[in-house]
Amino acid sequence: FEMVERARDGMGGNGHLGSGTRDLIAVSYHDSVAELQGLIGPAAGSGPFARAEWFARLETREAAPLYACARHGEAVAILPLAQRGEVLHAMRNWYAFTWAPLGAADPELLTALAADLRRRSHQVVLDQLSEPVATSIRAAFADAGWRCEQQVCDTSHYLPVERRSFDAYVAGLPGQLRSTLRRKSSALTTEIVGNFTDSNWTDYAAIYAD
């Protein structure tokens, strides 16, 4: 996970970091994704865990959700956070494998957010970041005067496809595992898709509605 702790001296946190475009960056805070309906659509990344509906559901499980938003022109960066005690955390759920800012990965927008967050908390804890996201977040917070600590919290395992079909993959499994797979999957219909569609999201939402 990535833990960022505020430095006790150094750069102030007013959201205006110097000359040029940083002076024109507007930082705002919101306690509901409903307030970001005009922004989170174009800002959101791909996949079900970057949608307004996902964050609206997360809000019901958090006492103090907080969306930190930086804007410059059409560029938008949003940090979905949750205030827990005196510490700000990434607002996420274990269903989502990773957490990342929404919108532009602009270092100046991220640094503006990091600087302004110093007025909100002395500590920010962000976990389940991919390595590229962790690198950019760490650089932005360090540039804004925070002391940063980073450590590995999870490891993703993956299997190279190597142009194999699913049948070829199954044929390479140990015999006992193949038998278990046949027995357990006899009552199931399995579909493998290459893109997450609106229909997939509808099915996912129906399964986890409760």
Rosetta constraint file for C-alpha pairs under 8 A:
AtomPair CA 1 CA 125 HARMONIC 7.63 0.50
AtomPair CA 1 CA 126 HARMONIC 6.14 0.50
AtomPair CA 1 CA 127 HARMONIC 4.05 0.50
AtomPair CA 1 CA 128 HARMONIC 5.87 0.50
AtomPair CA 1 CA 129 HARMONIC 6.77 0.50
AtomPair CA 1 CA 150 HARMONIC 6.23 0.50
AtomPair CA 1 CA 151 HARMONIC 5.51 0.50
AtomPair CA 1 CA 152 HARMONIC 5.80 0.50
AtomPair CA 1 CA 153 HARMONIC 5.02 0.50
AtomPair CA 2 CA 125 HARMONIC 6.06 0.50
AtomPair CA 2 CA 126 HARMONIC 5.00 0.50
AtomPair CA 2 CA 127 HARMONIC 5.51 0.50
AtomPair CA 2 CA 129 HARMONIC 7.41 0.50
AtomPair CA 2 CA 134 HARMONIC 6.84 0.50
AtomPair CA 2 CA 138 HARMONIC 7.88 0.50
AtomPair CA 2 CA 148 HARMONIC 7.78 0.50
AtomPair CA 2 CA 149 HARMONIC 6.27 0.50
AtomPair CA 2 CA 150 HARMONIC 4.62 0.50
AtomPair CA 2 CA 151 HARMONIC 6.37 0.50
AtomPair CA 3 CA 123 HARMONIC 7.63 0.50
AtomPair CA 3 CA 124 HARMONIC 6.07 0.50
AtomPair CA 3 CA 125 HARMONIC 4.40 0.50
AtomPair CA 3 CA 126 HARMONIC 5.94 0.50
AtomPair CA 3 CA 127 HARMONIC 7.76 0.50
AtomPair CA 3 CA 148 HARMONIC 6.23 0.50
AtomPair CA 3 CA 149 HARMONIC 5.27 0.50
AtomPair CA 3 CA 150 HARMONIC 6.07 0.50
AtomPair CA 4 CA 123 HARMONIC 5.97 0.50
AtomPair CA 4 CA 124 HARMONIC 5.09 0.50
AtomPair CA 4 CA 125 HARMONIC 6.00 0.50
AtomPair CA 4 CA 126 HARMONIC 7.77 0.50
AtomPair CA 4 CA 138 HARMONIC 7.72 0.50
AtomPair CA 4 CA 141 HARMONIC 7.23 0.50
AtomPair CA 4 CA 146 HARMONIC 6.55 0.50
AtomPair CA 4 CA 147 HARMONIC 6.08 0.50
AtomPair CA 4 CA 148 HARMONIC 4.49 0.50
AtomPair CA 4 CA 149 HARMONIC 6.04 0.50
AtomPair CA 5 CA 122 HARMONIC 6.05 0.50
AtomPair CA 5 CA 123 HARMONIC 4.38 0.50
AtomPair CA 5 CA 124 HARMONIC 6.13 0.50
AtomPair CA 5 CA 146 HARMONIC 5.77 0.50
AtomPair CA 5 CA 147 HARMONIC 5.21 0.50
AtomPair CA 5 CA 148 HARMONIC 6.02 0.50
AtomPair CA 5 CA 149 HARMONIC 7.86 0.50
AtomPair CA 6 CA 118 HARMONIC 6.56 0.50
AtomPair CA 6 CA 121 HARMONIC 7.86 0.50
AtomPair CA 6 CA 122 HARMONIC 4.97 0.50
AtomPair CA 6 CA 123 HARMONIC 5.84 0.50
AtomPair CA 6 CA 145 HARMONIC 7.14 0.50
AtomPair CA 6 CA 146 HARMONIC 4.45 0.50
AtomPair CA 6 CA 147 HARMONIC 5.81 0.50
AtomPair CA 7 CA 145 HARMONIC 5.96 0.50
AtomPair CA 7 CA 146 HARMONIC 4.74 0.50
AtomPair CA 7 CA 147 HARMONIC 5.48 0.50
AtomPair CA 9 CA 145 HARMONIC 7.70 0.50
AtomPair CA 10 CA 145 HARMONIC 5.77 0.50
AtomPair CA 11 CA 115 HARMONIC 7.56 0.50
AtomPair CA 11 CA 144 HARMONIC 6.22 0.50
AtomPair CA 11 CA 145 HARMONIC 5.43 0.50
AtomPair CA 12 CA 115 HARMONIC 6.76 0.50
AtomPair CA 12 CA 118 HARMONIC 7.78 0.50
AtomPair CA 12 CA 144 HARMONIC 7.98 0.50
AtomPair CA 12 CA 145 HARMONIC 7.97 0.50
AtomPair CA 13 CA 114 HARMONIC 7.76 0.50
AtomPair CA 13 CA 115 HARMONIC 4.20 0.50
AtomPair CA 13 CA 116 HARMONIC 4.30 0.50
AtomPair CA 13 CA 117 HARMONIC 6.82 0.50
AtomPair CA 13 CA 118 HARMONIC 5.47 0.50
AtomPair CA 13 CA 119 HARMONIC 6.22 0.50
AtomPair CA 13 CA 144 HARMONIC 7.66 0.50
AtomPair CA 14 CA 115 HARMONIC 6.56 0.50
AtomPair CA 14 CA 116 HARMONIC 5.11 0.50
AtomPair CA 14 CA 119 HARMONIC 7.79 0.50
AtomPair CA 15 CA 22 HARMONIC 7.99 0.50
AtomPair CA 15 CA 23 HARMONIC 7.97 0.50
AtomPair CA 15 CA 25 HARMONIC 7.18 0.50
AtomPair CA 15 CA 26 HARMONIC 7.25 0.50
AtomPair CA 15 CA 27 HARMONIC 6.27 0.50
AtomPair CA 15 CA 112 HARMONIC 4.93 0.50
AtomPair CA 15 CA 113 HARMONIC 6.62 0.50
AtomPair CA 15 CA 115 HARMONIC 5.80 0.50
AtomPair CA 15 CA 116 HARMONIC 4.77 0.50
AtomPair CA 16 CA 22 HARMONIC 5.77 0.50
AtomPair CA 16 CA 23 HARMONIC 4.88 0.50
AtomPair CA 16 CA 24 HARMONIC 7.45 0.50
AtomPair CA 16 CA 25 HARMONIC 6.91 0.50
AtomPair CA 16 CA 112 HARMONIC 6.69 0.50
AtomPair CA 17 CA 22 HARMONIC 5.48 0.50
AtomPair CA 17 CA 23 HARMONIC 6.34 0.50
AtomPair CA 17 CA 112 HARMONIC 6.63 0.50
AtomPair CA 17 CA 115 HARMONIC 7.80 0.50
AtomPair CA 18 CA 22 HARMONIC 5.96 0.50
AtomPair CA 18 CA 23 HARMONIC 5.96 0.50
AtomPair CA 19 CA 23 HARMONIC 5.77 0.50
AtomPair CA 20 CA 24 HARMONIC 7.52 0.50
AtomPair CA 21 CA 25 HARMONIC 6.69 0.50
AtomPair CA 21 CA 72 HARMONIC 7.68 0.50
AtomPair CA 22 CA 108 HARMONIC 6.52 0.50
AtomPair CA 22 CA 109 HARMONIC 7.76 0.50
AtomPair CA 22 CA 112 HARMONIC 7.20 0.50
AtomPair CA 24 CA 72 HARMONIC 6.40 0.50
AtomPair CA 25 CA 70 HARMONIC 6.41 0.50
AtomPair CA 25 CA 71 HARMONIC 5.53 0.50
AtomPair CA 25 CA 72 HARMONIC 4.89 0.50
AtomPair CA 25 CA 109 HARMONIC 7.07 0.50
AtomPair CA 25 CA 112 HARMONIC 7.20 0.50
AtomPair CA 26 CA 70 HARMONIC 5.54 0.50
AtomPair CA 26 CA 71 HARMONIC 5.19 0.50
AtomPair CA 26 CA 72 HARMONIC 6.56 0.50
AtomPair CA 27 CA 68 HARMONIC 7.22 0.50
AtomPair CA 27 CA 69 HARMONIC 5.57 0.50
AtomPair CA 27 CA 70 HARMONIC 4.45 0.50
AtomPair CA 27 CA 71 HARMONIC 6.58 0.50
AtomPair CA 27 CA 112 HARMONIC 7.36 0.50
AtomPair CA 27 CA 113 HARMONIC 6.67 0.50
AtomPair CA 27 CA 116 HARMONIC 7.41 0.50
AtomPair CA 28 CA 68 HARMONIC 6.09 0.50
AtomPair CA 28 CA 69 HARMONIC 5.24 0.50
AtomPair CA 28 CA 70 HARMONIC 6.55 0.50
AtomPair CA 29 CA 66 HARMONIC 6.62 0.50
AtomPair CA 29 CA 67 HARMONIC 5.56 0.50
AtomPair CA 29 CA 68 HARMONIC 4.81 0.50
AtomPair CA 29 CA 69 HARMONIC 6.10 0.50
AtomPair CA 30 CA 35 HARMONIC 6.65 0.50
AtomPair CA 30 CA 36 HARMONIC 7.86 0.50
AtomPair CA 30 CA 66 HARMONIC 5.71 0.50
AtomPair CA 30 CA 67 HARMONIC 5.04 0.50
AtomPair CA 30 CA 68 HARMONIC 6.76 0.50
AtomPair CA 30 CA 69 HARMONIC 7.92 0.50
AtomPair CA 31 CA 35 HARMONIC 7.82 0.50
AtomPair CA 31 CA 64 HARMONIC 7.14 0.50
AtomPair CA 31 CA 65 HARMONIC 5.37 0.50
AtomPair CA 31 CA 66 HARMONIC 4.78 0.50
AtomPair CA 31 CA 67 HARMONIC 6.17 0.50
AtomPair CA 32 CA 36 HARMONIC 7.51 0.50
AtomPair CA 32 CA 56 HARMONIC 7.37 0.50
AtomPair CA 32 CA 59 HARMONIC 7.32 0.50
AtomPair CA 32 CA 65 HARMONIC 6.99 0.50
AtomPair CA 32 CA 66 HARMONIC 7.26 0.50
AtomPair CA 32 CA 67 HARMONIC 7.34 0.50
AtomPair CA 33 CA 37 HARMONIC 6.74 0.50
AtomPair CA 33 CA 40 HARMONIC 7.83 0.50
AtomPair CA 33 CA 52 HARMONIC 6.36 0.50
AtomPair CA 33 CA 55 HARMONIC 6.60 0.50
AtomPair CA 33 CA 56 HARMONIC 6.12 0.50
AtomPair CA 33 CA 67 HARMONIC 7.52 0.50
AtomPair CA 34 CA 52 HARMONIC 7.87 0.50
AtomPair CA 34 CA 56 HARMONIC 7.67 0.50
AtomPair CA 36 CA 40 HARMONIC 5.59 0.50
AtomPair CA 37 CA 41 HARMONIC 6.67 0.50
AtomPair CA 37 CA 52 HARMONIC 7.55 0.50
AtomPair CA 38 CA 42 HARMONIC 7.97 0.50
AtomPair CA 39 CA 43 HARMONIC 5.92 0.50
AtomPair CA 39 CA 76 HARMONIC 7.45 0.50
AtomPair CA 40 CA 44 HARMONIC 5.32 0.50
AtomPair CA 40 CA 51 HARMONIC 7.59 0.50
AtomPair CA 40 CA 52 HARMONIC 6.68 0.50
AtomPair CA 40 CA 102 HARMONIC 7.50 0.50
AtomPair CA 40 CA 103 HARMONIC 7.79 0.50
AtomPair CA 41 CA 51 HARMONIC 7.41 0.50
AtomPair CA 41 CA 52 HARMONIC 7.42 0.50
AtomPair CA 42 CA 103 HARMONIC 7.30 0.50
AtomPair CA 43 CA 76 HARMONIC 6.23 0.50
AtomPair CA 43 CA 77 HARMONIC 6.97 0.50
AtomPair CA 43 CA 78 HARMONIC 7.70 0.50
AtomPair CA 43 CA 102 HARMONIC 5.57 0.50
AtomPair CA 43 CA 103 HARMONIC 3.81 0.50
AtomPair CA 43 CA 104 HARMONIC 6.97 0.50
AtomPair CA 44 CA 50 HARMONIC 5.32 0.50
AtomPair CA 44 CA 51 HARMONIC 6.41 0.50
AtomPair CA 44 CA 102 HARMONIC 5.06 0.50
AtomPair CA 44 CA 103 HARMONIC 5.48 0.50
AtomPair CA 45 CA 50 HARMONIC 5.55 0.50
AtomPair CA 45 CA 51 HARMONIC 7.91 0.50
AtomPair CA 45 CA 102 HARMONIC 6.28 0.50
AtomPair CA 45 CA 103 HARMONIC 6.61 0.50
AtomPair CA 46 CA 50 HARMONIC 6.32 0.50
AtomPair CA 47 CA 51 HARMONIC 7.48 0.50
AtomPair CA 47 CA 196 HARMONIC 6.57 0.50
AtomPair CA 48 CA 54 HARMONIC 7.03 0.50
AtomPair CA 48 CA 196 HARMONIC 7.87 0.50
AtomPair CA 48 CA 201 HARMONIC 6.59 0.50
AtomPair CA 49 CA 54 HARMONIC 5.86 0.50
AtomPair CA 49 CA 55 HARMONIC 7.80 0.50
AtomPair CA 49 CA 96 HARMONIC 6.32 0.50
AtomPair CA 50 CA 54 HARMONIC 6.95 0.50
AtomPair CA 50 CA 55 HARMONIC 7.74 0.50
AtomPair CA 50 CA 102 HARMONIC 7.20 0.50
AtomPair CA 51 CA 55 HARMONIC 6.75 0.50
AtomPair CA 52 CA 56 HARMONIC 6.10 0.50
AtomPair CA 53 CA 57 HARMONIC 6.40 0.50
AtomPair CA 54 CA 58 HARMONIC 6.40 0.50
AtomPair CA 55 CA 59 HARMONIC 6.13 0.50
AtomPair CA 56 CA 60 HARMONIC 7.03 0.50
AtomPair CA 57 CA 61 HARMONIC 7.40 0.50
AtomPair CA 58 CA 62 HARMONIC 6.71 0.50
AtomPair CA 58 CA 91 HARMONIC 7.43 0.50
AtomPair CA 58 CA 92 HARMONIC 7.12 0.50
AtomPair CA 58 CA 93 HARMONIC 7.48 0.50
AtomPair CA 59 CA 63 HARMONIC 7.71 0.50
AtomPair CA 59 CA 64 HARMONIC 7.95 0.50
AtomPair CA 59 CA 65 HARMONIC 6.01 0.50
AtomPair CA 62 CA 82 HARMONIC 6.75 0.50
AtomPair CA 63 CA 82 HARMONIC 7.88 0.50
AtomPair CA 63 CA 83 HARMONIC 7.65 0.50
AtomPair CA 63 CA 84 HARMONIC 7.75 0.50
AtomPair CA 64 CA 82 HARMONIC 5.70 0.50
AtomPair CA 64 CA 83 HARMONIC 5.28 0.50
AtomPair CA 64 CA 84 HARMONIC 7.19 0.50
AtomPair CA 65 CA 80 HARMONIC 7.69 0.50
AtomPair CA 65 CA 81 HARMONIC 6.02 0.50
AtomPair CA 65 CA 82 HARMONIC 4.33 0.50
AtomPair CA 65 CA 83 HARMONIC 6.27 0.50
AtomPair CA 65 CA 91 HARMONIC 7.37 0.50
AtomPair CA 66 CA 80 HARMONIC 6.27 0.50
AtomPair CA 66 CA 81 HARMONIC 4.98 0.50
AtomPair CA 66 CA 82 HARMONIC 5.36 0.50
AtomPair CA 66 CA 83 HARMONIC 6.85 0.50
AtomPair CA 67 CA 78 HARMONIC 6.45 0.50
AtomPair CA 67 CA 79 HARMONIC 5.65 0.50
AtomPair CA 67 CA 80 HARMONIC 4.68 0.50
AtomPair CA 67 CA 81 HARMONIC 5.79 0.50
AtomPair CA 68 CA 78 HARMONIC 5.54 0.50
AtomPair CA 68 CA 79 HARMONIC 5.08 0.50
AtomPair CA 68 CA 80 HARMONIC 6.62 0.50
AtomPair CA 68 CA 81 HARMONIC 7.38 0.50
AtomPair CA 68 CA 113 HARMONIC 6.85 0.50
AtomPair CA 69 CA 76 HARMONIC 7.11 0.50
AtomPair CA 69 CA 77 HARMONIC 5.80 0.50
AtomPair CA 69 CA 78 HARMONIC 4.43 0.50
AtomPair CA 69 CA 79 HARMONIC 6.52 0.50
AtomPair CA 69 CA 113 HARMONIC 7.15 0.50
AtomPair CA 70 CA 76 HARMONIC 5.80 0.50
AtomPair CA 70 CA 77 HARMONIC 5.30 0.50
AtomPair CA 70 CA 78 HARMONIC 6.46 0.50
AtomPair CA 70 CA 109 HARMONIC 5.76 0.50
AtomPair CA 70 CA 110 HARMONIC 7.53 0.50
AtomPair CA 70 CA 112 HARMONIC 7.05 0.50
AtomPair CA 70 CA 113 HARMONIC 6.22 0.50
AtomPair CA 71 CA 75 HARMONIC 5.74 0.50
AtomPair CA 71 CA 76 HARMONIC 4.64 0.50
AtomPair CA 71 CA 77 HARMONIC 6.64 0.50
AtomPair CA 71 CA 109 HARMONIC 7.06 0.50
AtomPair CA 72 CA 76 HARMONIC 6.68 0.50
AtomPair CA 72 CA 109 HARMONIC 7.64 0.50
AtomPair CA 75 CA 103 HARMONIC 7.62 0.50
AtomPair CA 75 CA 104 HARMONIC 6.20 0.50
AtomPair CA 76 CA 103 HARMONIC 5.59 0.50
AtomPair CA 76 CA 104 HARMONIC 5.72 0.50
AtomPair CA 76 CA 109 HARMONIC 7.61 0.50
AtomPair CA 77 CA 101 HARMONIC 6.60 0.50
AtomPair CA 77 CA 102 HARMONIC 5.69 0.50
AtomPair CA 77 CA 103 HARMONIC 4.73 0.50
AtomPair CA 77 CA 104 HARMONIC 5.18 0.50
AtomPair CA 77 CA 105 HARMONIC 7.00 0.50
AtomPair CA 77 CA 106 HARMONIC 7.62 0.50
AtomPair CA 77 CA 109 HARMONIC 6.32 0.50
AtomPair CA 77 CA 110 HARMONIC 6.91 0.50
AtomPair CA 78 CA 101 HARMONIC 5.59 0.50
AtomPair CA 78 CA 102 HARMONIC 4.97 0.50
AtomPair CA 78 CA 103 HARMONIC 6.42 0.50
AtomPair CA 79 CA 90 HARMONIC 7.87 0.50
AtomPair CA 79 CA 100 HARMONIC 7.65 0.50
AtomPair CA 79 CA 101 HARMONIC 4.92 0.50
AtomPair CA 79 CA 102 HARMONIC 6.47 0.50
AtomPair CA 80 CA 90 HARMONIC 6.35 0.50
AtomPair CA 80 CA 91 HARMONIC 5.56 0.50
AtomPair CA 80 CA 101 HARMONIC 7.02 0.50
AtomPair CA 80 CA 102 HARMONIC 7.83 0.50
AtomPair CA 81 CA 88 HARMONIC 6.37 0.50
AtomPair CA 81 CA 89 HARMONIC 5.50 0.50
AtomPair CA 81 CA 90 HARMONIC 4.61 0.50
AtomPair CA 81 CA 91 HARMONIC 4.54 0.50
AtomPair CA 82 CA 88 HARMONIC 5.62 0.50
AtomPair CA 82 CA 89 HARMONIC 5.21 0.50
AtomPair CA 82 CA 90 HARMONIC 6.20 0.50
AtomPair CA 82 CA 91 HARMONIC 5.23 0.50
AtomPair CA 83 CA 87 HARMONIC 5.95 0.50
AtomPair CA 83 CA 88 HARMONIC 4.60 0.50
AtomPair CA 83 CA 89 HARMONIC 6.37 0.50
AtomPair CA 84 CA 88 HARMONIC 6.14 0.50
AtomPair CA 84 CA 89 HARMONIC 7.07 0.50
AtomPair CA 86 CA 121 HARMONIC 6.31 0.50
AtomPair CA 86 CA 122 HARMONIC 7.45 0.50
AtomPair CA 86 CA 123 HARMONIC 7.53 0.50
AtomPair CA 87 CA 121 HARMONIC 6.17 0.50
AtomPair CA 87 CA 122 HARMONIC 7.03 0.50
AtomPair CA 87 CA 123 HARMONIC 5.25 0.50
AtomPair CA 87 CA 124 HARMONIC 5.83 0.50
AtomPair CA 87 CA 125 HARMONIC 7.29 0.50
AtomPair CA 88 CA 121 HARMONIC 6.69 0.50
AtomPair CA 88 CA 123 HARMONIC 6.39 0.50
AtomPair CA 88 CA 124 HARMONIC 4.66 0.50
AtomPair CA 88 CA 125 HARMONIC 6.18 0.50
AtomPair CA 89 CA 124 HARMONIC 5.80 0.50
AtomPair CA 89 CA 125 HARMONIC 4.80 0.50
AtomPair CA 89 CA 126 HARMONIC 5.70 0.50
AtomPair CA 90 CA 99 HARMONIC 7.24 0.50
AtomPair CA 90 CA 125 HARMONIC 6.56 0.50
AtomPair CA 90 CA 126 HARMONIC 4.89 0.50
AtomPair CA 90 CA 127 HARMONIC 6.64 0.50
AtomPair CA 92 CA 96 HARMONIC 6.85 0.50
AtomPair CA 92 CA 99 HARMONIC 6.78 0.50
AtomPair CA 97 CA 128 HARMONIC 6.72 0.50
AtomPair CA 98 CA 127 HARMONIC 7.89 0.50
AtomPair CA 98 CA 128 HARMONIC 4.71 0.50
AtomPair CA 98 CA 129 HARMONIC 5.46 0.50
AtomPair CA 98 CA 130 HARMONIC 6.59 0.50
AtomPair CA 99 CA 126 HARMONIC 7.95 0.50
AtomPair CA 99 CA 127 HARMONIC 7.03 0.50
AtomPair CA 99 CA 128 HARMONIC 5.61 0.50
AtomPair CA 99 CA 129 HARMONIC 5.38 0.50
AtomPair CA 99 CA 130 HARMONIC 7.73 0.50
AtomPair CA 100 CA 129 HARMONIC 6.42 0.50
AtomPair CA 100 CA 130 HARMONIC 7.95 0.50
AtomPair CA 100 CA 133 HARMONIC 6.51 0.50
AtomPair CA 101 CA 105 HARMONIC 7.60 0.50
AtomPair CA 104 CA 109 HARMONIC 7.91 0.50
AtomPair CA 105 CA 109 HARMONIC 7.71 0.50
AtomPair CA 105 CA 110 HARMONIC 7.28 0.50
AtomPair CA 105 CA 136 HARMONIC 7.93 0.50
AtomPair CA 106 CA 110 HARMONIC 6.35 0.50
AtomPair CA 107 CA 111 HARMONIC 5.94 0.50
AtomPair CA 107 CA 136 HARMONIC 7.16 0.50
AtomPair CA 107 CA 140 HARMONIC 6.13 0.50
AtomPair CA 108 CA 112 HARMONIC 6.05 0.50
AtomPair CA 108 CA 140 HARMONIC 7.60 0.50
AtomPair CA 109 CA 113 HARMONIC 6.34 0.50
AtomPair CA 110 CA 114 HARMONIC 6.19 0.50
AtomPair CA 110 CA 137 HARMONIC 7.18 0.50
AtomPair CA 110 CA 140 HARMONIC 5.71 0.50
AtomPair CA 110 CA 141 HARMONIC 7.79 0.50
AtomPair CA 111 CA 115 HARMONIC 6.08 0.50
AtomPair CA 111 CA 140 HARMONIC 4.41 0.50
AtomPair CA 111 CA 141 HARMONIC 6.07 0.50
AtomPair CA 111 CA 143 HARMONIC 6.55 0.50
AtomPair CA 111 CA 144 HARMONIC 5.80 0.50
AtomPair CA 112 CA 116 HARMONIC 6.22 0.50
AtomPair CA 112 CA 144 HARMONIC 7.48 0.50
AtomPair CA 113 CA 117 HARMONIC 6.02 0.50
AtomPair CA 114 CA 118 HARMONIC 6.87 0.50
AtomPair CA 114 CA 140 HARMONIC 6.66 0.50
AtomPair CA 114 CA 141 HARMONIC 5.21 0.50
AtomPair CA 114 CA 144 HARMONIC 5.93 0.50
AtomPair CA 115 CA 141 HARMONIC 7.27 0.50
AtomPair CA 115 CA 144 HARMONIC 4.88 0.50
AtomPair CA 115 CA 145 HARMONIC 7.34 0.50
AtomPair CA 116 CA 120 HARMONIC 7.53 0.50
AtomPair CA 117 CA 121 HARMONIC 6.42 0.50
AtomPair CA 118 CA 122 HARMONIC 6.29 0.50
AtomPair CA 127 CA 153 HARMONIC 7.49 0.50
AtomPair CA 128 CA 153 HARMONIC 7.04 0.50
AtomPair CA 128 CA 154 HARMONIC 7.34 0.50
AtomPair CA 129 CA 133 HARMONIC 5.92 0.50
AtomPair CA 129 CA 134 HARMONIC 5.53 0.50
AtomPair CA 130 CA 134 HARMONIC 6.03 0.50
AtomPair CA 131 CA 135 HARMONIC 6.11 0.50
AtomPair CA 132 CA 136 HARMONIC 6.36 0.50
AtomPair CA 133 CA 137 HARMONIC 6.04 0.50
AtomPair CA 134 CA 138 HARMONIC 5.91 0.50
AtomPair CA 135 CA 139 HARMONIC 6.20 0.50
AtomPair CA 136 CA 140 HARMONIC 6.21 0.50
AtomPair CA 137 CA 141 HARMONIC 6.19 0.50
AtomPair CA 138 CA 142 HARMONIC 5.96 0.50
AtomPair CA 138 CA 148 HARMONIC 6.52 0.50
AtomPair CA 139 CA 143 HARMONIC 6.02 0.50
AtomPair CA 140 CA 144 HARMONIC 6.34 0.50
AtomPair CA 141 CA 145 HARMONIC 6.51 0.50
AtomPair CA 141 CA 146 HARMONIC 5.46 0.50
AtomPair CA 141 CA 147 HARMONIC 7.76 0.50
AtomPair CA 141 CA 148 HARMONIC 7.30 0.50
AtomPair CA 142 CA 146 HARMONIC 4.97 0.50
AtomPair CA 142 CA 147 HARMONIC 6.27 0.50
AtomPair CA 142 CA 148 HARMONIC 6.49 0.50
AtomPair CA 164 CA 168 HARMONIC 5.78 0.50
AtomPair CA 164 CA 169 HARMONIC 6.33 0.50
AtomPair CA 165 CA 169 HARMONIC 6.31 0.50
AtomPair CA 166 CA 170 HARMONIC 6.20 0.50
AtomPair CA 167 CA 171 HARMONIC 6.10 0.50
AtomPair CA 168 CA 172 HARMONIC 6.54 0.50
AtomPair CA 169 CA 173 HARMONIC 6.92 0.50
AtomPair CA 170 CA 178 HARMONIC 6.85 0.50
AtomPair CA 171 CA 178 HARMONIC 7.74 0.50
AtomPair CA 173 CA 177 HARMONIC 6.47 0.50
AtomPair CA 173 CA 178 HARMONIC 6.22 0.50
AtomPair CA 174 CA 178 HARMONIC 6.31 0.50
AtomPair CA 175 CA 179 HARMONIC 6.27 0.50
AtomPair CA 176 CA 180 HARMONIC 6.29 0.50
AtomPair CA 177 CA 181 HARMONIC 6.06 0.50
AtomPair CA 178 CA 182 HARMONIC 6.22 0.50
AtomPair CA 179 CA 183 HARMONIC 6.21 0.50
AtomPair CA 180 CA 184 HARMONIC 6.00 0.50
AtomPair CA 181 CA 185 HARMONIC 5.82 0.50
AtomPair CA 182 CA 186 HARMONIC 6.02 0.50
AtomPair CA 185 CA 189 HARMONIC 7.57 0.50
AtomPair CA 196 CA 200 HARMONIC 5.94 0.50
AtomPair CA 196 CA 201 HARMONIC 7.19 0.50
AtomPair CA 197 CA 201 HARMONIC 6.40 0.50
AtomPair CA 198 CA 202 HARMONIC 6.20 0.50
AtomPair CA 199 CA 203 HARMONIC 6.33 0.50
AtomPair CA 200 CA 204 HARMONIC 6.17 0.50
AtomPair CA 201 CA 205 HARMONIC 6.02 0.50
AtomPair CA 202 CA 206 HARMONIC 6.15 0.50
AtomPair CA 203 CA 207 HARMONIC 6.31 0.50
AtomPair CA 204 CA 208 HARMONIC 6.38 0.50
AtomPair CA 205 CA 209 HARMONIC 5.56 0.50
